[in-house]
Amino acid sequence: MEKSEEKQLIKRAKKDPQAFGAIFEEYYEPIFGYVLKRTGHVHSAQDIVSETFFKALDRLWQFKWQNVSISSWLYRIATNEVNQYYRKRTKDVLKLPC
C-alpha cells in the first residue's frame, strides 16, 4: 500500500471504524508473524494480536500521520502487548506455591 493511499485510509478509518478493516487485512499477517516469533505460542500470539488491533482501533484518533506507515505504530503496540504478556507470566510464576 502506498503512503498516500494509507493516509487516506487512516483518515476514513478515524471517521468510520468499518474502514479500519482494510488496515487490519493489510497488517494482520506481518504483526501476527512478529508476535509469534516473540512468544512461540500460536494461541498467545492470536490473543496478543487481537488486543493489538483492538487498541489500535480504540486509539486511532491519537494517531498522527508523519509520513511513516501505520505499521510502525502497530508494531509498537504489539511490542508493548508482548512485554505485558511476559510481565504477567512472570508474576503468575512467582505466585505459584513451592
C-alpha angles and dihedrals in degrees: 000000000000120000095244090051091047092049091054091046091053090049090053093045091054089060099032119033089200088071089061087074090077090055089048092050092048098048108026097092098047092045091047091050091050093049092044090054090050096047106026090213122103096204093048091046091052091051093047094047090048090053090045094057093041090055092044091053092044093050100034089114087067094055112106119197110237098167090270124114118263086236090082089057091047091050090051091052090046091050091051090049092050090050090050090049091055093045090053092047091051091051091048092051091049090053094056114110114248 
